[in-house]
Amino acid sequence: LYANYGYLQPTLYYLLKGAAFCISFFLTGLLYLPAARMPLSRSLPSQKVKPSVWIALLFMGFAMALMANLPVNWIDALFPQTPSTPAPSVSSAVALSVPAIVLYVVRSTILPAFYEEFIFRGILLGQLRRYGDSLAIVVSAFFFGIFHSSPKQVPFAFLVGLVLAFVVVRTNHIWLS
């Protein structure tokens, strides 16, 4: 029954997967900062932003996410057999406990979002801004799109990456993205 969980209890499995994720991704970024002589404050800008700006950006983000789906739909119409990365599945053979479900959700949704913002809008965008904000926005969005590797996700991730990088540049606040 536990073959899908590395023959571990699901709670322990998701706890270990989350810990491995943090160690491999966040630690890599944190080790890069001193090597590049980049202060943590430059990779995690957090200038104060008015609540009205937060609300406007929230609606802009929803609108952009909807619009970014258009190229994905066009690609799907042109190439209906384009393979996509299968979503990780939770086995129904084992009844998962509440802690296992919470750890699964954190590992699958929250940790990747923090990692992606830290790496792409924090470190990469922060390093590239010395060459101009426009170049930094486009290059960080390009790598964000390529990182998502599925042909259906690349255009969506690129367009959303443009918006997220623009938000960080304009507000100097990474937590908005």
N, C-alpha and C positions, 0 to 999 in steps of 0.2 A: 504493500500500500504506500510506502514512503519512498518508492523509487524516484518519483518526481522531485523529491526534496533531499536528494543526496543521502537517502536512508537515515535522515535525521527527523526529529520532531519538527513540524512546520514552523513553529515559533522560533526554535533555535536556528533553523535554516534561514529564515528571513532576517533574523538578528545578525547572523554571520555574513549574509549577503550584503546587508546594509553597512556593516562595519568594513567589509572588504571594499565596498564602493567608496566609502569615505576615505579610507587609507589610500586607495589607488588614485582617486581623482583629486580630492581636496589636498592631500599631502603633496602630490606632484605640483600643483599650483603654488602651494605655500613654499615649497623648496625652490621653485623657479624665482620667486620674488627677490630673495637676497642675491641670487646668482645674477639677476638682471639689474640689481641695485634699484629696484622699484619699491617704494614704500607701500605698505598695505593700504594707506589712506588714498593713494592714487588709483589702486585697483578696486577700491570699494568707496567711490565718492558718495557723499551723503549730505549735500547742501540742503538747507531747509527749503521746502516747497509748500506753497499755499494749498489748502484743501480744495479750492476751486480748480486748481491745476490738476490735482490728483483725479478729481471726478471727470474733468474734460478728457484726460489721458485714458481713463478707464473706458469711456465710450469710444474714443478714437481706436483703442486697442481692439475692442469688440468688432468695430466696423472693419478695421484692417484685416482681422482674422477671417471675417466673412469674405472680404474681397480677395484675399490671398488664396481662397479655395477655388477661385475661377480657373487659374492656370492648371491646378490639379485636376479639375473636372475636364478641361480641354485635353490634357495628356491622357486621361483615362478614356476619353472618347476616341482619341486617335490610336491609342495602343491599349486596347482593353485587356490584353493578357500580360501587361507589365507586372512582373512579380513585386510583391511588397513584403516587407519584413513581417513575419507573423508576430502577433502580440503574445507576450508571455501569458501562459495559461495557468490557472489555479486548478489543480486536479479536483474533480468532484468525488473521487474515490475516498478521500479523507475529509472528514468534517473538521473544518478549520476553527480554531478558537478565536475569540475576539482579539487577543494580543497578536496572533498570527496574521489576522486580516489587517490590523492597524499597521503592523510592520511591513506587510506587503504593499499597502497603499503609500506609506512613507517612502519605501525603497523605489517604488515605481513612478511616483509623481513628484514628491516634494524634493528629495535629494537630487534627482536629475535637473530640476529647475534651478536650484541653487548652484549646482556645479556649472551648468551652461552659462548662467549669468556671470559667475565668478571668472570663468575662463574666457568667454567670448566678449562680454561687455565690460568686464573688469580688467583682466590682464591684457588680452589682445587689443581691445579698443584703446585702453590706457597707453599701451606701448606705441601704437600707431598714430596717436593724436599729434605727435610731434611732426608728422609729415602732412598734417592738415586734417581737419575734421571730416571733410567729404571722403577723402581716401580711406580714412580709418573706418568710417561707417560702411562703405561698400566692401572693403576687404574683410572686415569682421563678419558682415552678413554673408559674404561668399563662403567663408570657412564654416560658418554656422549652418548654411545650407548643405555643403558637402558633408559635414559631420553627420547629417541625418541620412545619408547614403541611399535611401530608397528613392528610385526615380520619381515616385509620386510625392515624396515629402520634400525633395530638394527645392522646388520652386516656392512652395509654401513657406518652408523654413527660411529661405533667402529673403522673401518679402517681409516676413515677420521680423527677421533679423535686422533688416533695414530700419523698420519702425522702432524696434527696441533700442538699437544703437543711436538713432536720432534722438529718442527720448532721453537717453543717458547724456548725450552731448549737450542738448538744450537745457536740461535741468541740473546737470552735474549731480545726479542722484540715481544710483544703481538700483535701489530697492523699488523704484517705480516700474522698472522693466521686469 
